[in-house]
């Protein structure tokens, strides 16, 4: 949201990003784990045209979620202070991973279909 607002306001975009994300390196690295989810979203409308790639997207999303789940504790181990937001992110990431692994409907969404 902040990224879109910063892009929309040309003169104050850098100031907005500095306000919410003072460490620019972590901002760009923080966007990377969302790439598989965006890719899955974009490919979802054409999943019938990509019968081999689509079932793999579930495993790519699981790997990305595992990366997110271990990233925050790694930051804590490297000296970042423990915060409520960080703890909430770990809990939500754990729930999302559990959902990706255990939900039958979600698993069926990524299974190949025979018409």
N, CA and C atoms as an extended XYZ file, in Angstrom:
345
Properties=species:S:1:pos:R:3:atomname:S:1:resname:S:1:resid:I:1 pbc="F F F"
N         0.818       -1.175        0.000 N   UNK     1
C         0.000        0.000        0.000 CA  UNK     1
C         0.876        1.257        0.000 C   UNK     1
N         1.863        1.247        0.900 N   UNK     2
C         2.763        2.402        0.969 CA  UNK     2
C         3.557        2.513       -0.319 C   UNK     2
N         3.923        1.357       -0.886 N   UNK     3
C         4.681        1.344       -2.130 CA  UNK     3
C         3.870        1.980       -3.258 C   UNK     3
N         2.588        1.679       -3.326 N   UNK     4
C         1.713        2.251       -4.361 CA  UNK     4
C         1.547        3.751       -4.135 C   UNK     4
N         1.350        4.154       -2.871 N   UNK     5
C         1.210        5.578       -2.581 CA  UNK     5
C         2.492        6.337       -2.907 C   UNK     5
N         3.636        5.714       -2.602 N   UNK     6
C         4.910        6.374       -2.896 CA  UNK     6
C         5.102        6.520       -4.402 C   UNK     6
N         4.669        5.528       -5.163 N   UNK     7
C         4.777        5.625       -6.610 CA  UNK     7
C         3.819        6.637       -7.197 C   UNK     7
N         2.646        6.793       -6.569 N   UNK     8
C         1.650        7.731       -7.086 CA  UNK     8
C         2.044        9.176       -6.823 C   UNK     8
N         2.653        9.445       -5.677 N   UNK     9
C         3.069       10.820       -5.385 CA  UNK     9
C         4.543       10.970       -5.746 C   UNK     9
N         4.793       11.530       -6.882 N   UNK    10
C         6.145       11.572       -7.436 CA  UNK    10
C         7.125       12.390       -6.587 C   UNK    10
N         6.712       13.527       -6.093 N   UNK    11
C         7.641       14.365       -5.339 CA  UNK    11
C         7.901       13.810       -3.943 C   UNK    11
N         6.886       13.273       -3.291 N   UNK    12
C         7.041       12.830       -1.914 CA  UNK    12
C         7.177       11.323       -1.782 C   UNK    12
N         7.369       10.594       -2.864 N   UNK    13
C         7.484        9.139       -2.812 CA  UNK    13
C         8.665        8.683       -1.989 C   UNK    13
N         9.814        9.290       -2.202 N   UNK    14
C        11.008        8.928       -1.431 CA  UNK    14
C        10.856        9.232        0.043 C   UNK    14
N        10.192       10.331        0.348 N   UNK    15
C         9.965       10.709        1.742 CA  UNK    15
C         9.034        9.719        2.429 C   UNK    15
N         7.979        9.287        1.724 N   UNK    16
C         7.065        8.289        2.296 CA  UNK    16
C         7.780        6.974        2.564 C   UNK    16
N         8.589        6.525        1.607 N   UNK    17
C         9.320        5.277        1.808 CA  UNK    17
C        10.308        5.405        2.962 C   UNK    17
N        10.969        6.561        3.086 N   UNK    18
C        11.903        6.775        4.201 CA  UNK    18
C        11.178        6.754        5.546 C   UNK    18
N         9.948        7.233        5.560 N   UNK    19
C         9.186        7.280        6.798 CA  UNK    19
C         8.809        5.875        7.275 C   UNK    19
N         8.326        5.028        6.363 N   UNK    20
C         7.860        3.700        6.744 CA  UNK    20
C         8.940        2.628        6.650 C   UNK    20
N         9.898        2.791        5.750 N   UNK    21
C        10.967        1.810        5.555 CA  UNK    21
C        12.304        2.535        5.531 C   UNK    21
N        12.869        2.836        6.693 N   UNK    22
C        14.135        3.577        6.700 CA  UNK    22
C        15.300        2.782        6.116 C   UNK    22
N        15.255        1.459        6.202 N   UNK    23
C        16.311        0.623        5.649 CA  UNK    23
C        15.861        0.134        4.268 C   UNK    23
N        16.367        0.789        3.228 N   UNK    24
C        15.912        0.475        1.865 CA  UNK    24
C        16.296       -0.936        1.431 C   UNK    24
N        17.410       -1.458        1.920 N   UNK    25
C        17.818       -2.811        1.541 CA  UNK    25
C        16.802       -3.837        2.028 C   UNK    25
N        16.350       -3.706        3.265 N   UNK    26
C        15.349       -4.638        3.786 CA  UNK    26
C        14.010       -4.476        3.088 C   UNK    26
N        13.704       -3.288        2.606 N   UNK    27
C        12.445       -3.085        1.890 CA  UNK    27
C        12.418       -3.928        0.619 C   UNK    27
N        13.462       -3.827       -0.191 N   UNK    28
C        13.484       -4.571       -1.452 CA  UNK    28
C        13.601       -6.069       -1.215 C   UNK    28
N        14.371       -6.467       -0.236 N   UNK    29
C        14.465       -7.894        0.103 CA  UNK    29
C        13.128       -8.385        0.650 C   UNK    29
N        12.423       -7.530        1.376 N   UNK    30
C        11.124       -7.892        1.916 CA  UNK    30
C        10.055       -8.112        0.860 C   UNK    30
N        10.237       -7.534       -0.304 N   UNK    31
C         9.279       -7.752       -1.390 CA  UNK    31
C         9.470       -9.102       -2.086 C   UNK    31
N        10.663       -9.664       -2.015 N   UNK    32
C        10.968      -10.907       -2.730 CA  UNK    32
C        10.097      -12.103       -2.344 C   UNK    32
N         9.810      -12.348       -1.060 N   UNK    33
C         8.978      -13.521       -0.742 CA  UNK    33
C         7.573      -13.458       -1.327 C   UNK    33
N         7.103      -12.293       -1.702 N   UNK    34
C         5.777      -12.177       -2.297 CA  UNK    34
C         5.729      -12.504       -3.771 C   UNK    34
N         6.889      -12.643       -4.402 N   UNK    35
C         6.931      -12.910       -5.846 CA  UNK    35
C         6.245      -14.231       -6.205 C   UNK    35
N         6.487      -15.353       -5.485 N   UNK    36
C         5.772      -16.584       -5.845 CA  UNK    36
C         4.254      -16.466       -5.711 C   UNK    36
N         3.774      -15.731       -4.726 N   UNK    37
C         2.329      -15.566       -4.567 CA  UNK    37
C         1.748      -14.748       -5.715 C   UNK    37
N         2.457      -13.706       -6.120 N   UNK    38
C         1.994      -12.893       -7.255 CA  UNK    38
C         2.016      -13.727       -8.533 C   UNK    38
N         3.065      -14.514       -8.711 N   UNK    39
C         3.154      -15.390       -9.884 CA  UNK    39
C         2.017      -16.404       -9.898 C   UNK    39
N         1.703      -17.007       -8.745 N   UNK    40
C         0.586      -17.955       -8.666 CA  UNK    40
C        -0.731      -17.256       -8.992 C   UNK    40
N        -0.889      -16.034       -8.504 N   UNK    41
C        -2.108      -15.277       -8.798 CA  UNK    41
C        -2.240      -15.016      -10.294 C   UNK    41
N        -1.135      -14.607      -10.928 N   UNK    42
C        -1.184      -14.303      -12.360 CA  UNK    42
C        -1.405      -15.549      -13.208 C   UNK    42
N        -0.856      -16.681      -12.772 N   UNK    43
C        -0.998      -17.920      -13.537 CA  UNK    43
C        -2.311      -18.645      -13.265 C   UNK    43
N        -3.009      -18.285      -12.209 N   UNK    44
C        -4.206      -19.031      -11.825 CA  UNK    44
C        -5.287      -19.009      -12.908 C   UNK    44
N        -5.394      -17.954      -13.653 N   UNK    45
C        -6.392      -17.888      -14.717 CA  UNK    45
C        -6.041      -18.737      -15.927 C   UNK    45
N        -4.788      -19.133      -16.030 N   UNK    46
C        -4.344      -19.950      -17.161 CA  UNK    46
C        -3.810      -21.308      -16.708 C   UNK    46
N        -4.268      -21.753      -15.559 N   UNK    47
C        -3.724      -23.008      -15.029 CA  UNK    47
C        -4.052      -24.204      -15.907 C   UNK    47
N        -5.136      -24.156      -16.644 N   UNK    48
C        -5.466      -25.251      -17.554 CA  UNK    48
C        -4.499      -25.305      -18.740 C   UNK    48
N        -3.836      -24.195      -19.057 N   UNK    49
C        -2.857      -24.168      -20.144 CA  UNK    49
C        -1.459      -24.575      -19.677 C   UNK    49
N        -1.260      -24.649      -18.377 N   UNK    50
C         0.047      -24.988      -17.799 CA  UNK    50
C        -0.099      -26.204      -16.881 C   UNK    50
N        -0.440      -27.371      -17.439 N   UNK    51
C        -0.759      -28.519      -16.580 CA  UNK    51
C         0.437      -29.050      -15.780 C   UNK    51
N         1.652      -28.817      -16.221 N   UNK    52
C         2.813      -29.286      -15.459 CA  UNK    52
C         3.283      -28.261      -14.441 C   UNK    52
N         3.171      -26.995      -14.778 N   UNK    53
C         3.655      -25.940      -13.891 CA  UNK    53
C         2.700      -25.680      -12.733 C   UNK    53
N         1.412      -25.754      -12.972 N   UNK    54
C         0.455      -25.374      -11.949 CA  UNK    54
C         0.560      -26.221      -10.673 C   UNK    54
N         0.646      -27.547      -10.724 N   UNK    55
C         0.803      -28.305       -9.470 CA  UNK    55
C         2.108      -27.975       -8.736 C   UNK    55
N         3.139      -27.573       -9.461 N   UNK    56
C         4.395      -27.186       -8.817 CA  UNK    56
C         4.284      -25.869       -8.069 C   UNK    56
N         3.333      -25.032       -8.456 N   UNK    57
C         3.179      -23.732       -7.801 CA  UNK    57
C         2.850      -23.894       -6.325 C   UNK    57
N         2.127      -24.938       -5.966 N   UNK    58
C         1.831      -25.171       -4.545 CA  UNK    58
C         3.119      -25.398       -3.768 C   UNK    58
N         4.019      -26.191       -4.321 N   UNK    59
C         5.277      -26.471       -3.636 CA  UNK    59
C         6.188      -25.249       -3.622 C   UNK    59
N         6.120      -24.442       -4.652 N   UNK    60
C         6.889      -23.188       -4.661 CA  UNK    60
C         6.363      -22.257       -3.575 C   UNK    60
N         5.039      -22.198       -3.428 N   UNK    61
C         4.447      -21.375       -2.368 CA  UNK    61
C         4.815      -21.909       -0.980 C   UNK    61
N         4.856      -23.226       -0.831 N   UNK    62
C         5.245      -23.822        0.452 CA  UNK    62
C         6.693      -23.485        0.775 C   UNK    62
N         7.578      -23.569       -0.218 N   UNK    63
C         8.982      -23.207        0.015 CA  UNK    63
C         9.136      -21.732        0.371 C   UNK    63
N         8.392      -20.876       -0.313 N   UNK    64
C         8.446      -19.448        0.002 CA  UNK    64
C         7.932      -19.193        1.420 C   UNK    64
N         6.889      -19.905        1.808 N   UNK    65
C         6.345      -19.729        3.151 CA  UNK    65
C         7.320      -20.241        4.206 C   UNK    65
N         8.004      -21.332        3.917 N   UNK    66
C         9.048      -21.820        4.833 CA  UNK    66
C        10.156      -20.787        4.989 C   UNK    66
N        10.535      -20.172        3.880 N   UNK    67
C        11.548      -19.124        3.931 CA  UNK    67
C        11.108      -17.965        4.810 C   UNK    67
N         9.840      -17.556        4.670 N   UNK    68
C         9.308      -16.476        5.501 CA  UNK    68
C         9.264      -16.865        6.971 C   UNK    68
N         8.909      -18.122        7.229 N   UNK    69
C         8.788      -18.585        8.606 CA  UNK    69
C        10.129      -18.561        9.329 C   UNK    69
N        11.214      -18.821        8.608 N   UNK    70
C        12.534      -18.839        9.232 CA  UNK    70
C        13.274      -17.512        9.120 C   UNK    70
N        12.774      -16.611        8.276 N   UNK    71
C        13.465      -15.332        8.072 CA  UNK    71
C        13.402      -14.450        9.319 C   UNK    71
N        12.203      -14.318        9.909 N   UNK    72
C        12.060      -13.448       11.071 CA  UNK    72
C        12.893      -13.928       12.259 C   UNK    72
N        12.866      -15.223       12.617 N   UNK    73
C        13.758      -15.667       13.702 CA  UNK    73
C        15.236      -15.463       13.368 C   UNK    73
N        15.589      -15.555       12.102 N   UNK    74
C        16.975      -15.296       11.706 CA  UNK    74
C        17.346      -13.838       11.970 C   UNK    74
N        16.410      -12.928       11.683 N   UNK    75
C        16.649      -11.517       11.984 CA  UNK    75
C        16.815      -11.299       13.490 C   UNK    75
N        16.013      -11.994       14.297 N   UNK    76
C        16.152      -11.887       15.753 CA  UNK    76
C        17.516      -12.406       16.197 C   UNK    76
N        17.943      -13.501       15.597 N   UNK    77
C        19.232      -14.094       15.948 CA  UNK    77
C        20.385      -13.161       15.575 C   UNK    77
N        20.195      -12.368       14.519 N   UNK    78
C        21.229      -11.429       14.084 CA  UNK    78
C        21.191      -10.116       14.865 C   UNK    78
N        20.298       -9.997       15.835 N   UNK    79
C        20.317       -8.837       16.702 CA  UNK    79
C        19.142       -7.900       16.605 C   UNK    79
N        18.204       -8.151       15.731 N   UNK    80
C        17.021       -7.285       15.666 CA  UNK    80
C        16.185       -7.520       16.918 C   UNK    80
N        15.668       -6.461       17.521 N   UNK    81
C        14.907       -6.645       18.766 CA  UNK    81
C        13.595       -7.393       18.530 C   UNK    81
N        13.240       -8.201       19.501 N   UNK    82
C        11.984       -8.942       19.463 CA  UNK    82
C        10.833       -7.952       19.626 C   UNK    82
N         9.858       -8.025       18.722 N   UNK    83
C         8.721       -7.104       18.794 CA  UNK    83
C         7.428       -7.874       18.616 C   UNK    83
N         6.347       -7.229       18.982 N   UNK    84
C         5.037       -7.847       18.819 CA  UNK    84
C         4.685       -8.075       17.359 C   UNK    84
N         5.101       -7.150       16.507 N   UNK    85
C         4.825       -7.296       15.072 CA  UNK    85
C         5.579       -8.491       14.508 C   UNK    85
N         6.851       -8.633       14.889 N   UNK    86
C         7.632       -9.769       14.422 CA  UNK    86
C         7.065      -11.088       14.901 C   UNK    86
N         6.637      -11.131       16.146 N   UNK    87
C         6.036      -12.341       16.689 CA  UNK    87
C         4.721      -12.663       15.981 C   UNK    87
N         3.925      -11.639       15.710 N   UNK    88
C         2.671      -11.840       14.976 CA  UNK    88
C         2.940      -12.355       13.570 C   UNK    88
N         3.991      -11.844       12.922 N   UNK    89
C         4.338      -12.319       11.576 CA  UNK    89
C         4.713      -13.792       11.591 C   UNK    89
N         5.467      -14.218       12.599 N   UNK    90
C         5.856      -15.626       12.697 CA  UNK    90
C         4.614      -16.497       12.907 C   UNK    90
N         3.700      -16.044       13.745 N   UNK    91
C         2.475      -16.815       13.987 CA  UNK    91
C         1.629      -16.909       12.718 C   UNK    91
N         1.469      -15.799       12.015 N   UNK    92
C         0.670      -15.799       10.779 CA  UNK    92
C         1.360      -16.628        9.696 C   UNK    92
N         2.684      -16.535        9.608 N   UNK    93
C         3.416      -17.357        8.629 CA  UNK    93
C         3.283      -18.840        8.941 C   UNK    93
N         3.324      -19.195       10.215 N   UNK    94
C         3.126      -20.595       10.602 CA  UNK    94
C         1.738      -21.078       10.254 C   UNK    94
N         0.729      -20.239       10.483 N   UNK    95
C        -0.641      -20.603       10.126 CA  UNK    95
C        -0.790      -20.767        8.618 C   UNK    95
N        -0.192      -19.861        7.847 N   UNK    96
C        -0.281      -19.953        6.384 CA  UNK    96
C         0.396      -21.215        5.876 C   UNK    96
N         1.530      -21.572        6.466 N   UNK    97
C         2.209      -22.814        6.065 CA  UNK    97
C         1.354      -24.024        6.412 C   UNK    97
N         0.782      -24.022        7.614 N   UNK    98
C        -0.098      -25.120        8.006 CA  UNK    98
C        -1.274      -25.233        7.035 C   UNK    98
N        -1.837      -24.106        6.638 N   UNK    99
C        -2.977      -24.085        5.716 CA  UNK    99
C        -2.573      -24.644        4.350 C   UNK    99
N        -1.421      -24.232        3.846 N   UNK   100
C        -0.946      -24.738        2.551 CA  UNK   100
C        -0.718      -26.246        2.578 C   UNK   100
N        -0.263      -26.749        3.704 N   UNK   101
C         0.050      -28.174        3.806 CA  UNK   101
C        -1.162      -29.045        4.112 C   UNK   101
N        -2.151      -28.522        4.823 N   UNK   102
C        -3.201      -29.404        5.340 CA  UNK   102
C        -4.579      -29.219        4.719 C   UNK   102
N        -4.870      -28.110        4.094 N   UNK   103
C        -6.213      -27.865        3.597 CA  UNK   103
C        -6.493      -28.662        2.331 C   UNK   103
N        -7.528      -29.488        2.370 N   UNK   104
C        -7.857      -30.342        1.221 CA  UNK   104
C        -8.335      -29.539        0.018 C   UNK   104
N        -9.099      -28.502        0.257 N   UNK   105
C        -9.610      -27.693       -0.860 CA  UNK   105
C        -8.470      -26.949       -1.562 C   UNK   105
N        -7.545      -26.448       -0.772 N   UNK   106
C        -6.398      -25.756       -1.365 CA  UNK   106
C        -5.524      -26.734       -2.148 C   UNK   106
N        -5.332      -27.914       -1.598 N   UNK   107
C        -4.567      -28.952       -2.305 CA  UNK   107
C        -5.262      -29.335       -3.595 C   UNK   107
N        -6.586      -29.430       -3.574 N   UNK   108
C        -7.360      -29.764       -4.778 CA  UNK   108
C        -7.261      -28.660       -5.819 C   UNK   108
N        -7.134      -27.431       -5.382 N   UNK   109
C        -6.994      -26.311       -6.312 CA  UNK   109
C        -5.727      -26.446       -7.157 C   UNK   109
N        -4.679      -27.012       -6.574 N   UNK   110
C        -3.416      -27.137       -7.290 CA  UNK   110
C        -3.242      -28.510       -7.941 C   UNK   110
N        -4.227      -29.378       -7.825 N   UNK   111
C        -4.100      -30.695       -8.454 CA  UNK   111
C        -4.478      -30.591       -9.922 C   UNK   111
N        -3.875      -31.416      -10.766 N   UNK   112
C        -4.215      -31.367      -12.196 CA  UNK   112
C        -5.651      -31.875      -12.409 C   UNK   112
N        -6.362      -31.218      -13.299 N   UNK   113
C        -7.762      -31.567      -13.570 CA  UNK   113
C        -7.832      -32.331      -14.883 C   UNK   113
N        -8.710      -33.326      -14.888 N   UNK   114
C        -9.056      -34.002      -16.140 CA  UNK   114
C       -10.514      -33.681      -16.413 C   UNK   114
N       -10.771      -33.122      -17.577 N   UNK   115
C       -12.158      -32.751      -17.919 CA  UNK   115
C       -12.918      -33.928      -18.477 C   UNK   115
